[in-house]
Amino acid sequence: MAAKDELGRRGEELAVEYLTDRGFVVLDRNWRCREGEIDVVATDRDKLVVCEVKTRSGLAFGDPVEAVTPSKAIRIRRITQAWLRAHRVRWCELRFDIVAIVLRPEGDVAIKHYEAAF
């Protein structure tokens, strides 16, 4: 597995742990369809929360949250509609979050959770 893939996988593991520690119930991970992938689908018991996880090893290329561009947000919304159809969810309150993780090579971890990010 490439170092970038391993970093992303580790970041998603940390994000799921972070969310579950805060009472979220994870419903799905790495759900794929023709249009792309959703990292995490969870519920905070009130809303369905779609989380995009972005992980970087440092800030040399900016904060991980900056990687979620307006076009990426539109794509995530479109993929979420496919998830809702696939799971026969007709209506529910949705929220789109970003979990930004900096996982430095020496092991330091910083996690920022942006609720209702887009």
Summary of the structure (lengths in Angstrom):
residues: 118
radius of gyration: 14.0
end to end distance: 31.1
largest distance: 45.4
contacts: 338
relative contact order: 0.21
helix: 34%
strand: 36%
